[in-house]
Amino acid sequence: MFADRARILIRSGKGGDGHVSFRREKYVPDGGPDGGDGGRGGDLIFVIDPGLNTLVDYRHKRKYSAGDGQPGGKRHCTGADGEDRILKVPAGTVIKDADSGKVILDMSNRTEPVVLLKGGRGGKGNQHYATATMQAPKYAQPGQDAKELWVDLELKVIADVGLIGFPNVGKSTFLSRVTNAKPKIANYHFTTLNPNLGVVDLADGAGFVIADIPGIIEGASEGAGLGYQFLRHIERTKVFIHLVDAASVEGRDPVEDIRAINKELESYNMDLLKRPQVIAANKMDVLPPEDREVLMEMMEEELKDTGFRIFPISAVTGEGVKDLLWHVHSILKDLPEEPTEFVQEYFPQDRWEEPGESIIVTKVEDHVFSVEGPKVERMLGYTNLESEKGFAFFQNFMKENGVLERLEELGIEEEDTVRVFYHEFDYYR
């Protein structure tokens, strides 16, 4: 079975403890401390494996740990570092905090391994604590604790176009006609259980990737049927081809079906309604020419408020399909090539933030203020300030962490400059 979700416990390695020991050699009666440092704990790393297309491996094992660092030894010997743990996932995997549901990491565009949980720092041996007044320290630093987190892995199909519609409207037949995909096709009154991907090849090297999203039913946005599992896969698609049974072979009203499914999309994620949508009025081959014309006029009148372009087609005969595909291709040409990427909402490092990692807000000169600290630096590393969502996240971060309040306390005024590492902003209330 296609596995597109899993919950696992991940853990980085604990840092090794520093060692307490003293030189005890012949002819060295006053040997000093020589305890070695502990080794660094292993990192918990995620990496994309192009050979994977499901999360089934994570259904059978739930706990994944990196190696612990070894303790230091005598004679200044440093403990061995813990072994990193690398978890391979398919492209399109989104990693979320299991408790809050917030996004930690989106693996859609990652070409390099990503360290999600950093291993604990090794503790310092007692050799580091000798002073003029304490030449025989009996203390060594313990290793930093491991970091542990329950996460949800969700695979969201990466495709340019999502093929949506109620069950049994002909989506699998359409996909098999326009791509090399071979979905099972029959007059089922239930639905395909797995998303099917295919590549549409048009003339002169033009084409795109299309995903047959399993049939959505009313109430899917509230979890009815397999609603969440199905809706999850349309979040990355840039354009929707909405297939309907225009001939009402199953006794359904195509206009009502379009409105019902768009209501489910809106309930699940309002942003989905902002994406281009093209209506494929399928099964036209079973209607006489005069009925087709009347049907198209009726659909265009009923849906004129939506702005959707309607194409009469037959997935069985291929009628009208090519015009539909070229229209979709023309829409895609004006959209970004990279798949939709989810902005990071949750920073696991903040759970284990140490003293000294607070955000530092200072007034450096008249009308110029500085905001810095490791927490801010990490946030900038994960946030794309060029995007609307990224900049909104940045503003919310500054508010939630008390930065704006602190700036007010320091007397900031309108149009003053705020430096956040290598960025500069003008301040406005």
N, C-alpha and C positions, 0 to 999 in steps of 0.2 A: 504493500500500500504506500502511496505517496505520503511522506511525512514532512510537514511544513512547519512544525512547532515542537519545541522541547523545552523543558525546564531543568536546569542543571546547577550544581553547586561548584563554584570555581574558587581556587585557593592558591595564592602565591606562596613561595617558600619562606620559612622563618629564618631570620639571620642567626648565624652561629654565635654563641656566647664568647666573650673575651676570656682569656685564661689568666689565672693567678699562679705565678711560680717565681722562684728566685734562683740565681746562679749558685750551684753547689759544686764547685770544682776544687780540686786539690790546689793548694797555694793561692786560692782566691777566697780568703775567709769572709770578706765583706761583699760578696757578690750581690749586685742589684737585681731589681725585678726584671724578668725576661718573659713574662706571659705574652703569648701571641694573640693576634686579633682573630675574631670569628669570621667565617666566610659569608659572603652575601647569599641571601635566599634567592631561589630561582624565580624568574618572571613567568606570569601566565599570559601567553601570547595567542592572538587569533590571526589566521592567515587564510586567504582565499585559495581553494583548490579547484581549478577549472574542471577536473574530472568528476566532481560531485554535483548532484542536482537535487538531493533531498537531505533531510536532517535525521534520517533513519538511524544512523550510528549512535545518536544521542538519546534514542529511546530506550536502549538497553543498559546504558551506564549513566549514572547521574552525578558522580563526584569526580572531579579532576583537580589534581594537586601538582604544583611544581615541587622540586626538591628543596629540602631545608639545607641551609649552610652548616658546615661542620664547625664545631668549637675550635678555638685557637689552642695551641700547644705550648709546651715549654721551649726554651731557646729561641724565642721570637718566631716560632712557626705559626703561620697563618692557616686557618682552617680552609678546606676546599669549598668553593662556591657550590650552591645547590643547582641542580640541573633545571633548565627552563622547560616549561610544558607548553607545547605548541598544539593548538586545537585547529583543525582544518574544517572549514565550512564552505558551502557553495556561495557563489556570487549572488548578491541580493539579500543576504542574511542581515537582519537587524537584531541587535542585542539590547535588551531592555532590563532595567531593574525590576525584579519580580515583585517587590513590594509596592512600588509606586506606578509601575507601568511606563516610566519615562525612558526615553531613548538614551542609551549610553554610547552606542557605536553603530554606524551604518557601514556595512562592508560591500556596498555596491560598486564604489569607484576606487577601492583600496588595492594598490598593486604591491605594496610592501607590507610585511608583517606589522601588527599593531600590538603594543604592550598594553593590556587592559589592567592588570594588577601587577604592580612592581614588587619584586621580592624585598624582604626585610633587610635592612642594613646590618652588617656584622658588627658585633660589639667590640670595643677596644680592650686589649689586654692591659694588665696592670703596669706594663712598661711605660704607658703613657701618663701615669699618675704620680710618678716620682717628682718630688719637689725638694727644695733645700731643707725644709722642715719636716718632710715626711719621705724618707728615703726608702722605706720598705712598705709601700702601699699593699694592703691585702684586699683590695677591691678591683674588680674588672667590670666593664660595662656589659650588661646582657644584650643579646641580639634583639633587633627589632622584631615585633610580632608579625606573624603571617597575616595577610589580608584575605578575608573570606566573604563571598557574596553569592546569593542566589540570583540567577539571571534567566530570563526567557529568551530563547532563540526563535526568531520568526523569519521564515523564508518568504520574501515577497518577490514574485516573478518579475524579472526584468524583461520588458517588451515595449516596443514603440506603441503598439496598438492593442487595446483590449477589446475582445469580442464579447459583448454582453447581451443578455436577453433571458426570457423565461425558459424553463426546460422545454425541450421538444419543439423548438422553433426552427431548427436546422443549422445550428452553429457548427456541429461536428461535420456535417455535410459540406458546409461552406469552407471550413478550414481544410478539409481534404481536397477540395477543388482548387484552392488558391495557393496551397503550399505542398510540401512533400511530407507533411505529417500524416499519420495513419490512425486517427482515432477510431474507436469502435462506433459503428453507426447502426442504429435500429430505431424503430418507432417506440422508444421507451417512454413511459409516463413517469419515470423518475429521471435523474440527471447524471451526467458525467461526474465522477468523483474526483478526478485529477485534472489540474490545468494542463492543457496541451499547447506546446509551443511549435510554431512553424515559421519558415522564412518565405516571404512573398518576393519572387523574382520578377521584376518588370523589365522592359527593354532598356538597353544601353547601361546596364549595371545598376539601374535604380531598384530599390526594394526596401523592405523593412521587416522587422520581427513582429509577429502577431501571436497573441495568447488567447486561446479559447477559455474564458473564465467559466467555471461550472455554473449551471443555471441558478439564478438568484430568485428567491421567492419572497412574497410579501412577509414582512416581519424579520427579514434577514438581518437588518441593522440592530435588532434586539436579540439576535442569537437564534432565531427560528431556523429549523433545519440545520444546515451546516453554514449558517449565515456568516459568522465571523471568519471562518476558514476561507470562504469564497471571496468575501469583500476585501480581505487582506491583500489579495493578489492584484487588485486593480489600482492600488495606490501609486504604483510607479509608472503606469501607462500614461502616455501623453495625449492620445486620441482614443475615443470610443467609437467602435462600429456597433450600433445597437440594432440587433436583428429581431424582427417581429414576424409573426405569422400573419401576413397581410390578407391572405385568402381565408382566414378564420377556419382552417381545416379542423382545428381542435375546438372550435366554437368560442374562441377568445376574441375580444375586441382589441385590435392592435394599438389604437390610441390610448385606451385605458392601461394597456400593458406598459407603454412608454412612460406614462405619467406615474404608474405604480413603482416602476424600477427607479426612476429618477428621484422619487420620494425616499426610497431606501438608500440611494447614494447620498442624498442630502443629510439624512439622519445619521449615517455612518461618519461622513466627513464632508462638510460643506464645500471644501475646496474642489471636490470632484466635479461639482456642477459647473465650475469655471473652465473645465477642459473642453476642447472641441468634441462635438458629438455628431455623428452622421447616422441617419436612419437607413437601414437596409430593409426595404419592404419585400420580404421573401415569399416564395411559393406562388409567384405570379403565373407560372406555367399552367396552373390548374384553372385559371380564370379566362373567360373569353375576352377578346380585345375591348369590347364596349364596356365590360364591367371593370376592367383595369383602369380605364380613363376616369370613370366615375369614382372609383376607390381612391385614386391618387388626388383628385380634386378635393375629396372629403378630408383626407389626411392632411393635405397642405393647409386647408382652411382651419381644421381643428388645432393644428400645431403651429400656426403662424406666429403665436406669441413667444415660441421657444427659439426661433431662428434656425432650427435644425434643417439641414438639406436632406431631402428624401430621394432615395434611389430605388426604383422598382427593379427587382432582380429575381433570378431563380438559381438557387445553389445547385439544383439538379442539372439544368440545361446549360448554365453558365451565362444566361441572358443578363445583360446589364452589369455583370460583375467587374469587367475591365474598367468601365467608366468610374465605378465606385472606388476601385483601388487607386487609380491615378489621381482622383480627387483627394483621397486620404494622403497620398504621397506628397501632393502639393501643399497640404497643411503642415506636414512634418518638416518640409524644407524650411519653414519659417520658425521652427521651434528649436530649442537647444538640443545638441546631439547627446549630451550626457544624460543618463537616467536621473530621475528625481532622487534627491538624496535627503534623508531626514536629519534635521539639525539636532545636535546633542543637547539634551535637556537635563541630564543627570551626570554628576561628576563623582565617581566612586572615591577618588582621592580625598574629597572633603570629609568623608567619614573618619579618616584616620589623620586628619590634619594635626600637625605637631605645633607646640609653642614656637613662635617666631615666624609662622606661616600666615599670620594675619595680614589683612590689607592695610597698607600704610598710606595715609592721605596727608599731604603736607602742602604748605604755602611756600613756594620757592622764591618768589619775588612778587612785586606788586602786580596784581591781575593775572598771575600765573600759578597754577596749582599742579601737583603731581599725585598720581595714584599708581602704586606699585605693590609688589609682593608676589610670591609664588602662585597663590590662588588666582590672581588676576592674569598672570602670565600663562597659566594653564588654560584658562578660559579663552584667551586670545588665540591660543594654538588650535583650539577646536572650533572657533567661531568665524564664519565668513561675514565680515562687516560690510561687504559689498552687496549682500543680499538683504532684502527687506526683512525676512524672518530672522536672519542672523543679527541684524542691527537691533531689531526689537528684543531679541534675547539678551543682547549686550546691555540695553537700557534697563531691562528688568533685573539683570544681575546686579547692576550698580545700585538700584533701588533696594532690592532685597538684602543686600549685604551692608546697607547703611552708609554707602559711599556718598550719596546725595545729601543725606542728613549731615554727615561730617563736613562736607564742603560748605554747607550753609553755616555751620558753626564757625568755620574759619573765615567767614565773611565774603564768600564768593558773590560776584555781581553779574548781571547780564552781560554777555559777550566776553567775559573773562575766558582765558585759555586753560584747558585741562589737558595735561599730558598723561597719557596712559602708555607707558613704555615708548614705542616708536610711533604712536598715533597722537595727533593733537585734535581737540574738539573745542568749539565755542560753546559756552554754557548759556542755556536759556531755561527759564522756569517753565 
